[in-house]
Amino acid sequence: MNVKYFFLILSIQLVATLFLGAQEITQFRGSNAVGKYAETNLLKEWPANGPDLLWEAKGLGNGYGSPVFINNRI
């Protein structure tokens, strides 16, 4: 009986890893955690007042964490 449960749990875990592996993984400071990004067409010089503020979020709390944005989701 225990062997059946073991293989059932193992099967569920294997199926779950297939779905989890398909998700895009985000990481602090980008891939390899080096802070280098492959974006192109970036500004060579910033405007005197800085870039335009596109949006602002309040109530995120204190600490060293920050929200992550991917696929139009926070």
PDB file of N, CA, C and O in Angstrom:
ATOM      1  N   MET A   1       0.821  -1.196   0.000  1.00  0.00           N
ATOM      2  CA  MET A   1       0.000   0.000   0.000  1.00  0.00           C
ATOM      3  C   MET A   1       0.866   1.261   0.000  1.00  0.00           C
ATOM      4  O   MET A   1       0.551   2.226  -0.697  1.00  0.00           O
ATOM      5  N   ASN A   2       1.926   1.261   0.757  1.00  0.00           N
ATOM      6  CA  ASN A   2       2.795   2.426   0.818  1.00  0.00           C
ATOM      7  C   ASN A   2       3.507   2.673  -0.506  1.00  0.00           C
ATOM      8  O   ASN A   2       3.780   3.820  -0.860  1.00  0.00           O
ATOM      9  N   VAL A   3       3.805   1.614  -1.233  1.00  0.00           N
ATOM     10  CA  VAL A   3       4.472   1.749  -2.527  1.00  0.00           C
ATOM     11  C   VAL A   3       3.559   2.462  -3.520  1.00  0.00           C
ATOM     12  O   VAL A   3       4.031   3.269  -4.320  1.00  0.00           O
ATOM     13  N   LYS A   4       2.263   2.177  -3.479  1.00  0.00           N
ATOM     14  CA  LYS A   4       1.310   2.847  -4.365  1.00  0.00           C
ATOM     15  C   LYS A   4       1.279   4.346  -4.082  1.00  0.00           C
ATOM     16  O   LYS A   4       1.283   5.148  -5.016  1.00  0.00           O
ATOM     17  N   TYR A   5       1.250   4.736  -2.805  1.00  0.00           N
ATOM     18  CA  TYR A   5       1.244   6.148  -2.442  1.00  0.00           C
ATOM     19  C   TYR A   5       2.540   6.830  -2.850  1.00  0.00           C
ATOM     20  O   TYR A   5       2.536   7.980  -3.288  1.00  0.00           O
ATOM     21  N   PHE A   6       3.638   6.122  -2.706  1.00  0.00           N
ATOM     22  CA  PHE A   6       4.929   6.681  -3.098  1.00  0.00           C
ATOM     23  C   PHE A   6       4.936   7.013  -4.589  1.00  0.00           C
ATOM     24  O   PHE A   6       5.342   8.108  -4.978  1.00  0.00           O
ATOM     25  N   PHE A   7       4.488   6.071  -5.426  1.00  0.00           N
ATOM     26  CA  PHE A   7       4.477   6.311  -6.862  1.00  0.00           C
ATOM     27  C   PHE A   7       3.427   7.349  -7.258  1.00  0.00           C
ATOM     28  O   PHE A   7       3.625   8.083  -8.226  1.00  0.00           O
ATOM     29  N   LEU A   8       2.336   7.420  -6.539  1.00  0.00           N
ATOM     30  CA  LEU A   8       1.331   8.446  -6.790  1.00  0.00           C
ATOM     31  C   LEU A   8       1.908   9.831  -6.514  1.00  0.00           C
ATOM     32  O   LEU A   8       1.763  10.748  -7.323  1.00  0.00           O
ATOM     33  N   ILE A   9       2.552   9.972  -5.379  1.00  0.00           N
ATOM     34  CA  ILE A   9       3.156  11.257  -5.025  1.00  0.00           C
ATOM     35  C   ILE A   9       4.281  11.611  -5.987  1.00  0.00           C
ATOM     36  O   ILE A   9       4.411  12.767  -6.391  1.00  0.00           O
ATOM     37  N   LEU A  10       5.086  10.640  -6.352  1.00  0.00           N
ATOM     38  CA  LEU A  10       6.163  10.866  -7.303  1.00  0.00           C
ATOM     39  C   LEU A  10       5.613  11.315  -8.654  1.00  0.00           C
ATOM     40  O   LEU A  10       6.177  12.212  -9.280  1.00  0.00           O
ATOM     41  N   SER A  11       4.529  10.707  -9.109  1.00  0.00           N
ATOM     42  CA  SER A  11       3.906  11.084 -10.379  1.00  0.00           C
ATOM     43  C   SER A  11       3.370  12.506 -10.330  1.00  0.00           C
ATOM     44  O   SER A  11       3.536  13.268 -11.282  1.00  0.00           O
ATOM     45  N   ILE A  12       2.735  12.861  -9.237  1.00  0.00           N
ATOM     46  CA  ILE A  12       2.203  14.222  -9.081  1.00  0.00           C
ATOM     47  C   ILE A  12       3.338  15.237  -9.107  1.00  0.00           C
ATOM     48  O   ILE A  12       3.218  16.285  -9.740  1.00  0.00           O
ATOM     49  N   GLN A  13       4.424  14.939  -8.432  1.00  0.00           N
ATOM     50  CA  GLN A  13       5.567  15.853  -8.414  1.00  0.00           C
ATOM     51  C   GLN A  13       6.180  16.008  -9.800  1.00  0.00           C
ATOM     52  O   GLN A  13       6.554  17.113 -10.191  1.00  0.00           O
ATOM     53  N   LEU A  14       6.285  14.930 -10.533  1.00  0.00           N
ATOM     54  CA  LEU A  14       6.848  15.010 -11.881  1.00  0.00           C
ATOM     55  C   LEU A  14       5.973  15.849 -12.805  1.00  0.00           C
ATOM     56  O   LEU A  14       6.483  16.665 -13.573  1.00  0.00           O
ATOM     57  N   VAL A  15       4.675  15.655 -12.735  1.00  0.00           N
ATOM     58  CA  VAL A  15       3.760  16.447 -13.557  1.00  0.00           C
ATOM     59  C   VAL A  15       3.823  17.920 -13.150  1.00  0.00           C
ATOM     60  O   VAL A  15       3.807  18.802 -14.008  1.00  0.00           O
ATOM     61  N   ALA A  16       3.892  18.185 -11.857  1.00  0.00           N
ATOM     62  CA  ALA A  16       3.958  19.570 -11.376  1.00  0.00           C
ATOM     63  C   ALA A  16       5.234  20.255 -11.857  1.00  0.00           C
ATOM     64  O   ALA A  16       5.204  21.437 -12.203  1.00  0.00           O
ATOM     65  N   THR A  17       6.336  19.542 -11.884  1.00  0.00           N
ATOM     66  CA  THR A  17       7.588  20.168 -12.339  1.00  0.00           C
ATOM     67  C   THR A  17       7.541  20.480 -13.827  1.00  0.00           C
ATOM     68  O   THR A  17       8.202  21.419 -14.271  1.00  0.00           O
ATOM     69  N   LEU A  18       6.793  19.736 -14.598  1.00  0.00           N
ATOM     70  CA  LEU A  18       6.655  20.060 -16.019  1.00  0.00           C
ATOM     71  C   LEU A  18       5.965  21.406 -16.197  1.00  0.00           C
ATOM     72  O   LEU A  18       6.366  22.213 -17.036  1.00  0.00           O
ATOM     73  N   PHE A  19       4.925  21.643 -15.404  1.00  0.00           N
ATOM     74  CA  PHE A  19       4.219  22.917 -15.503  1.00  0.00           C
ATOM     75  C   PHE A  19       5.034  24.054 -14.912  1.00  0.00           C
ATOM     76  O   PHE A  19       5.032  25.156 -15.461  1.00  0.00           O
ATOM     77  N   LEU A  20       5.716  23.820 -13.830  1.00  0.00           N
ATOM     78  CA  LEU A  20       6.511  24.868 -13.212  1.00  0.00           C
ATOM     79  C   LEU A  20       7.709  25.234 -14.064  1.00  0.00           C
ATOM     80  O   LEU A  20       8.118  26.395 -14.078  1.00  0.00           O
ATOM     81  N   GLY A  21       8.274  24.291 -14.764  1.00  0.00           N
ATOM     82  CA  GLY A  21       9.425  24.569 -15.618  1.00  0.00           C
ATOM     83  C   GLY A  21       9.073  25.450 -16.795  1.00  0.00           C
ATOM     84  O   GLY A  21       9.961  26.079 -17.372  1.00  0.00           O
ATOM     85  N   ALA A  22       7.801  25.517 -17.174  1.00  0.00           N
ATOM     86  CA  ALA A  22       7.383  26.324 -18.307  1.00  0.00           C
ATOM     87  C   ALA A  22       7.232  27.795 -17.959  1.00  0.00           C
ATOM     88  O   ALA A  22       7.110  28.627 -18.858  1.00  0.00           O
ATOM     89  N   GLN A  23       7.236  28.135 -16.680  1.00  0.00           N
ATOM     90  CA  GLN A  23       7.060  29.519 -16.270  1.00  0.00           C
ATOM     91  C   GLN A  23       8.354  30.296 -16.430  1.00  0.00           C
ATOM     92  O   GLN A  23       9.445  29.739 -16.310  1.00  0.00           O
ATOM     93  N   GLU A  24       8.225  31.586 -16.702  1.00  0.00           N
ATOM     94  CA  GLU A  24       9.397  32.449 -16.782  1.00  0.00           C
ATOM     95  C   GLU A  24       9.857  32.770 -15.366  1.00  0.00           C
ATOM     96  O   GLU A  24       9.053  33.169 -14.524  1.00  0.00           O
ATOM     97  N   ILE A  25      11.112  32.601 -15.111  1.00  0.00           N
ATOM     98  CA  ILE A  25      11.657  32.805 -13.772  1.00  0.00           C
ATOM     99  C   ILE A  25      12.297  34.181 -13.704  1.00  0.00           C
ATOM    100  O   ILE A  25      13.106  34.538 -14.560  1.00  0.00           O
ATOM    101  N   THR A  26      11.937  34.949 -12.689  1.00  0.00           N
ATOM    102  CA  THR A  26      12.566  36.246 -12.469  1.00  0.00           C
ATOM    103  C   THR A  26      13.538  36.123 -11.317  1.00  0.00           C
ATOM    104  O   THR A  26      13.383  35.279 -10.433  1.00  0.00           O
ATOM    105  N   GLN A  27      14.523  36.965 -11.344  1.00  0.00           N
ATOM    106  CA  GLN A  27      15.581  36.883 -10.346  1.00  0.00           C
ATOM    107  C   GLN A  27      16.108  38.283 -10.087  1.00  0.00           C
ATOM    108  O   GLN A  27      16.122  39.121 -10.989  1.00  0.00           O
ATOM    109  N   PHE A  28      16.534  38.536  -8.878  1.00  0.00           N
ATOM    110  CA  PHE A  28      17.091  39.823  -8.514  1.00  0.00           C
ATOM    111  C   PHE A  28      18.289  40.142  -9.403  1.00  0.00           C
ATOM    112  O   PHE A  28      19.185  39.311  -9.554  1.00  0.00           O
ATOM    113  N   ARG A  29      18.313  41.312  -9.980  1.00  0.00           N
ATOM    114  CA  ARG A  29      19.386  41.788 -10.862  1.00  0.00           C
ATOM    115  C   ARG A  29      19.475  41.015 -12.176  1.00  0.00           C
ATOM    116  O   ARG A  29      20.539  40.982 -12.795  1.00  0.00           O
ATOM    117  N   GLY A  30      18.380  40.395 -12.611  1.00  0.00           N
ATOM    118  CA  GLY A  30      18.349  39.736 -13.912  1.00  0.00           C
ATOM    119  C   GLY A  30      19.005  38.371 -13.931  1.00  0.00           C
ATOM    120  O   GLY A  30      19.367  37.816 -12.894  1.00  0.00           O
ATOM    121  N   SER A  31      19.148  37.842 -15.140  1.00  0.00           N
ATOM    122  CA  SER A  31      19.742  36.513 -15.259  1.00  0.00           C
ATOM    123  C   SER A  31      21.197  36.557 -14.810  1.00  0.00           C
ATOM    124  O   SER A  31      21.908  37.522 -15.091  1.00  0.00           O
ATOM    125  N   ASN A  32      21.625  35.554 -14.138  1.00  0.00           N
ATOM    126  CA  ASN A  32      22.959  35.426 -13.546  1.00  0.00           C
ATOM    127  C   ASN A  32      23.209  36.430 -12.421  1.00  0.00           C
ATOM    128  O   ASN A  32      24.324  36.493 -11.905  1.00  0.00           O
ATOM    129  N   ALA A  33      22.213  37.209 -12.031  1.00  0.00           N
ATOM    130  CA  ALA A  33      22.288  38.162 -10.915  1.00  0.00           C
ATOM    131  C   ALA A  33      23.452  39.125 -11.034  1.00  0.00           C
ATOM    132  O   ALA A  33      24.100  39.441 -10.036  1.00  0.00           O
ATOM    133  N   VAL A  34      23.727  39.601 -12.253  1.00  0.00           N
ATOM    134  CA  VAL A  34      24.847  40.514 -12.461  1.00  0.00           C
ATOM    135  C   VAL A  34      24.392  41.950 -12.719  1.00  0.00           C
ATOM    136  O   VAL A  34      25.225  42.856 -12.751  1.00  0.00           O
ATOM    137  N   GLY A  35      23.102  42.176 -12.902  1.00  0.00           N
ATOM    138  CA  GLY A  35      22.594  43.525 -13.126  1.00  0.00           C
ATOM    139  C   GLY A  35      22.821  44.037 -14.536  1.00  0.00           C
ATOM    140  O   GLY A  35      22.713  45.240 -14.771  1.00  0.00           O
ATOM    141  N   LYS A  36      23.132  43.164 -15.475  1.00  0.00           N
ATOM    142  CA  LYS A  36      23.306  43.547 -16.876  1.00  0.00           C
ATOM    143  C   LYS A  36      22.108  43.025 -17.654  1.00  0.00           C
ATOM    144  O   LYS A  36      21.715  41.867 -17.512  1.00  0.00           O
ATOM    145  N   TYR A  37      21.536  43.891 -18.476  1.00  0.00           N
ATOM    146  CA  TYR A  37      20.341  43.539 -19.214  1.00  0.00           C
ATOM    147  C   TYR A  37      20.587  43.715 -20.705  1.00  0.00           C
ATOM    148  O   TYR A  37      21.336  44.604 -21.108  1.00  0.00           O
ATOM    149  N   ALA A  38      19.981  42.901 -21.503  1.00  0.00           N
ATOM    150  CA  ALA A  38      20.214  42.908 -22.945  1.00  0.00           C
ATOM    151  C   ALA A  38      19.282  43.856 -23.688  1.00  0.00           C
ATOM    152  O   ALA A  38      19.023  43.651 -24.874  1.00  0.00           O
ATOM    153  N   GLU A  39      18.777  44.875 -23.027  1.00  0.00           N
ATOM    154  CA  GLU A  39      17.874  45.824 -23.682  1.00  0.00           C
ATOM    155  C   GLU A  39      18.641  46.659 -24.703  1.00  0.00           C
ATOM    156  O   GLU A  39      19.837  46.903 -24.545  1.00  0.00           O
ATOM    157  N   THR A  40      17.952  47.090 -25.739  1.00  0.00           N
ATOM    158  CA  THR A  40      18.558  47.930 -26.764  1.00  0.00           C
ATOM    159  C   THR A  40      17.784  49.232 -26.869  1.00  0.00           C
ATOM    160  O   THR A  40      16.720  49.377 -26.267  1.00  0.00           O
ATOM    161  N   ASN A  41      18.310  50.170 -27.624  1.00  0.00           N
ATOM    162  CA  ASN A  41      17.691  51.483 -27.856  1.00  0.00           C
ATOM    163  C   ASN A  41      17.488  52.265 -26.569  1.00  0.00           C
ATOM    164  O   ASN A  41      16.486  52.965 -26.423  1.00  0.00           O
ATOM    165  N   LEU A  42      18.420  52.158 -25.636  1.00  0.00           N
ATOM    166  CA  LEU A  42      18.342  52.925 -24.401  1.00  0.00           C
ATOM    167  C   LEU A  42      18.884  54.332 -24.630  1.00  0.00           C
ATOM    168  O   LEU A  42      19.640  54.570 -25.572  1.00  0.00           O
ATOM    169  N   LEU A  43      18.496  55.251 -23.769  1.00  0.00           N
ATOM    170  CA  LEU A  43      18.970  56.626 -23.889  1.00  0.00           C
ATOM    171  C   LEU A  43      20.468  56.710 -23.643  1.00  0.00           C
ATOM    172  O   LEU A  43      21.003  56.044 -22.757  1.00  0.00           O
ATOM    173  N   LYS A  44      21.137  57.536 -24.435  1.00  0.00           N
ATOM    174  CA  LYS A  44      22.565  57.804 -24.206  1.00  0.00           C
ATOM    175  C   LYS A  44      22.735  58.863 -23.119  1.00  0.00           C
ATOM    176  O   LYS A  44      23.701  58.828 -22.357  1.00  0.00           O
ATOM    177  N   GLU A  45      21.781  59.818 -23.049  1.00  0.00           N
ATOM    178  CA  GLU A  45      21.778  60.863 -22.024  1.00  0.00           C
ATOM    179  C   GLU A  45      20.364  60.994 -21.479  1.00  0.00           C
ATOM    180  O   GLU A  45      19.387  60.893 -22.221  1.00  0.00           O
ATOM    181  N   TRP A  46      20.264  61.222 -20.159  1.00  0.00           N
ATOM    182  CA  TRP A  46      18.960  61.416 -19.533  1.00  0.00           C
ATOM    183  C   TRP A  46      18.562  62.880 -19.634  1.00  0.00           C
ATOM    184  O   TRP A  46      19.435  63.748 -19.642  1.00  0.00           O
ATOM    185  N   PRO A  47      17.254  63.182 -19.712  1.00  0.00           N
ATOM    186  CA  PRO A  47      16.800  64.572 -19.658  1.00  0.00           C
ATOM    187  C   PRO A  47      17.218  65.214 -18.330  1.00  0.00           C
ATOM    188  O   PRO A  47      17.454  64.510 -17.348  1.00  0.00           O
ATOM    189  N   ALA A  48      17.308  66.529 -18.299  1.00  0.00           N
ATOM    190  CA  ALA A  48      17.764  67.247 -17.099  1.00  0.00           C
ATOM    191  C   ALA A  48      16.899  66.922 -15.877  1.00  0.00           C
ATOM    192  O   ALA A  48      17.426  66.798 -14.772  1.00  0.00           O
ATOM    193  N   ASN A  49      15.585  66.781 -16.057  1.00  0.00           N
ATOM    194  CA  ASN A  49      14.674  66.480 -14.944  1.00  0.00           C
ATOM    195  C   ASN A  49      14.453  64.983 -14.768  1.00  0.00           C
ATOM    196  O   ASN A  49      13.613  64.576 -13.965  1.00  0.00           O
ATOM    197  N   GLY A  50      15.182  64.167 -15.496  1.00  0.00           N
ATOM    198  CA  GLY A  50      15.003  62.725 -15.400  1.00  0.00           C
ATOM    199  C   GLY A  50      13.876  62.254 -16.296  1.00  0.00           C
ATOM    200  O   GLY A  50      13.229  63.073 -16.949  1.00  0.00           O
ATOM    201  N   PRO A  51      13.624  60.958 -16.344  1.00  0.00           N
ATOM    202  CA  PRO A  51      12.552  60.436 -17.189  1.00  0.00           C
ATOM    203  C   PRO A  51      11.174  60.766 -16.622  1.00  0.00           C
ATOM    204  O   PRO A  51      11.033  61.058 -15.435  1.00  0.00           O
ATOM    205  N   ASP A  52      10.168  60.716 -17.479  1.00  0.00           N
ATOM    206  CA  ASP A  52       8.789  60.959 -17.041  1.00  0.00           C
ATOM    207  C   ASP A  52       8.353  59.858 -16.087  1.00  0.00           C
ATOM    208  O   ASP A  52       8.682  58.688 -16.282  1.00  0.00           O
ATOM    209  N   LEU A  53       7.608  60.242 -15.049  1.00  0.00           N
ATOM    210  CA  LEU A  53       7.041  59.279 -14.109  1.00  0.00           C
ATOM    211  C   LEU A  53       5.810  58.660 -14.762  1.00  0.00           C
ATOM    212  O   LEU A  53       4.845  59.361 -15.065  1.00  0.00           O
ATOM    213  N   LEU A  54       5.843  57.350 -14.977  1.00  0.00           N
ATOM    214  CA  LEU A  54       4.735  56.673 -15.644  1.00  0.00           C
ATOM    215  C   LEU A  54       3.653  56.229 -14.669  1.00  0.00           C
ATOM    216  O   LEU A  54       2.471  56.266 -15.011  1.00  0.00           O
ATOM    217  N   TRP A  55       4.027  55.812 -13.473  1.00  0.00           N
ATOM    218  CA  TRP A  55       3.079  55.395 -12.452  1.00  0.00           C
ATOM    219  C   TRP A  55       3.770  55.389 -11.111  1.00  0.00           C
ATOM    220  O   TRP A  55       4.997  55.440 -11.030  1.00  0.00           O
ATOM    221  N   GLU A  56       2.975  55.327 -10.059  1.00  0.00           N
ATOM    222  CA  GLU A  56       3.507  55.337  -8.696  1.00  0.00           C
ATOM    223  C   GLU A  56       2.659  54.409  -7.837  1.00  0.00           C
ATOM    224  O   GLU A  56       1.434  54.392  -7.962  1.00  0.00           O
ATOM    225  N   ALA A  57       3.294  53.649  -6.979  1.00  0.00           N
ATOM    226  CA  ALA A  57       2.587  52.744  -6.076  1.00  0.00           C
ATOM    227  C   ALA A  57       2.901  53.138  -4.640  1.00  0.00           C
ATOM    228  O   ALA A  57       4.050  53.430  -4.308  1.00  0.00           O
ATOM    229  N   LYS A  58       1.892  53.145  -3.801  1.00  0.00           N
ATOM    230  CA  LYS A  58       2.077  53.493  -2.396  1.00  0.00           C
ATOM    231  C   LYS A  58       1.624  52.327  -1.535  1.00  0.00           C
ATOM    232  O   LYS A  58       0.856  51.476  -1.982  1.00  0.00           O
ATOM    233  N   GLY A  59       2.099  52.292  -0.311  1.00  0.00           N
ATOM    234  CA  GLY A  59       1.672  51.271   0.627  1.00  0.00           C
ATOM    235  C   GLY A  59       2.361  49.932   0.435  1.00  0.00           C
ATOM    236  O   GLY A  59       1.822  48.893   0.817  1.00  0.00           O
ATOM    237  N   LEU A  60       3.553  49.948  -0.156  1.00  0.00           N
ATOM    238  CA  LEU A  60       4.279  48.690  -0.353  1.00  0.00           C
ATOM    239  C   LEU A  60       5.043  48.274   0.883  1.00  0.00           C
ATOM    240  O   LEU A  60       5.555  47.156   0.957  1.00  0.00           O
ATOM    241  N   GLY A  61       5.123  49.170   1.858  1.00  0.00           N
ATOM    242  CA  GLY A  61       5.793  48.817   3.104  1.00  0.00           C
ATOM    243  C   GLY A  61       7.266  49.171   3.092  1.00  0.00           C
ATOM    244  O   GLY A  61       7.801  49.645   2.090  1.00  0.00           O
ATOM    245  N   ASN A  62       7.915  48.932   4.227  1.00  0.00           N
ATOM    246  CA  ASN A  62       9.336  49.212   4.367  1.00  0.00           C
ATOM    247  C   ASN A  62      10.130  47.931   4.173  1.00  0.00           C
ATOM    248  O   ASN A  62       9.594  46.830   4.301  1.00  0.00           O
ATOM    249  N   GLY A  63      11.375  48.080   3.870  1.00  0.00           N
ATOM    250  CA  GLY A  63      12.236  46.908   3.739  1.00  0.00           C
ATOM    251  C   GLY A  63      13.087  46.983   2.505  1.00  0.00           C
ATOM    252  O   GLY A  63      13.131  48.002   1.816  1.00  0.00           O
ATOM    253  N   TYR A  64      13.758  45.900   2.237  1.00  0.00           N
ATOM    254  CA  TYR A  64      14.682  45.858   1.111  1.00  0.00           C
ATOM    255  C   TYR A  64      14.077  45.179  -0.109  1.00  0.00           C
ATOM    256  O   TYR A  64      14.745  45.061  -1.136  1.00  0.00           O
ATOM    257  N   GLY A  65      12.851  44.740  -0.023  1.00  0.00           N
ATOM    258  CA  GLY A  65      12.209  44.076  -1.150  1.00  0.00           C
ATOM    259  C   GLY A  65      11.562  45.085  -2.081  1.00  0.00           C
ATOM    260  O   GLY A  65      11.384  46.249  -1.722  1.00  0.00           O
ATOM    261  N   SER A  66      11.219  44.642  -3.255  1.00  0.00           N
ATOM    262  CA  SER A  66      10.500  45.472  -4.205  1.00  0.00           C
ATOM    263  C   SER A  66       9.623  44.567  -5.054  1.00  0.00           C
ATOM    264  O   SER A  66       9.905  43.376  -5.178  1.00  0.00           O
ATOM    265  N   PRO A  67       8.565  45.114  -5.640  1.00  0.00           N
ATOM    266  CA  PRO A  67       7.703  44.280  -6.473  1.00  0.00           C
ATOM    267  C   PRO A  67       8.418  43.874  -7.759  1.00  0.00           C
ATOM    268  O   PRO A  67       9.333  44.559  -8.217  1.00  0.00           O
ATOM    269  N   VAL A  68       7.996  42.771  -8.325  1.00  0.00           N
ATOM    270  CA  VAL A  68       8.532  42.288  -9.592  1.00  0.00           C
ATOM    271  C   VAL A  68       7.421  42.369 -10.620  1.00  0.00           C
ATOM    272  O   VAL A  68       6.284  41.984 -10.345  1.00  0.00           O
ATOM    273  N   PHE A  69       7.739  42.861 -11.787  1.00  0.00           N
ATOM    274  CA  PHE A  69       6.760  43.014 -12.862  1.00  0.00           C
ATOM    275  C   PHE A  69       7.156  42.093 -14.010  1.00  0.00           C
ATOM    276  O   PHE A  69       8.274  42.160 -14.521  1.00  0.00           O
ATOM    277  N   ILE A  70       6.222  41.233 -14.404  1.00  0.00           N
ATOM    278  CA  ILE A  70       6.474  40.332 -15.531  1.00  0.00           C
ATOM    279  C   ILE A  70       5.147  39.977 -16.187  1.00  0.00           C
ATOM    280  O   ILE A  70       4.166  39.697 -15.500  1.00  0.00           O
ATOM    281  N   ASN A  71       5.117  39.989 -17.495  1.00  0.00           N
ATOM    282  CA  ASN A  71       3.913  39.662 -18.253  1.00  0.00           C
ATOM    283  C   ASN A  71       2.712  40.475 -17.798  1.00  0.00           C
ATOM    284  O   ASN A  71       1.619  39.937 -17.621  1.00  0.00           O
ATOM    285  N   ASN A  72       2.920  41.770 -17.609  1.00  0.00           N
ATOM    286  CA  ASN A  72       1.857  42.712 -17.190  1.00  0.00           C
ATOM    287  C   ASN A  72       1.249  42.365 -15.858  1.00  0.00           C
ATOM    288  O   ASN A  72       0.078  42.666 -15.625  1.00  0.00           O
ATOM    289  N   ARG A  73       2.009  41.735 -14.965  1.00  0.00           N
ATOM    290  CA  ARG A  73       1.525  41.388 -13.631  1.00  0.00           C
ATOM    291  C   ARG A  73       2.562  41.825 -12.608  1.00  0.00           C
ATOM    292  O   ARG A  73       3.760  41.878 -12.887  1.00  0.00           O
ATOM    293  N   ILE A  74       2.063  42.137 -11.412  1.00  0.00           N
ATOM    294  CA  ILE A  74       2.969  42.479 -10.299  1.00  0.00           C
ATOM    295  C   ILE A  74       3.158  41.242  -9.472  1.00  0.00           C
ATOM    296  O   ILE A  74       3.880  41.270  -8.475  1.00  0.00           O
TER     297      ILE A  74
END
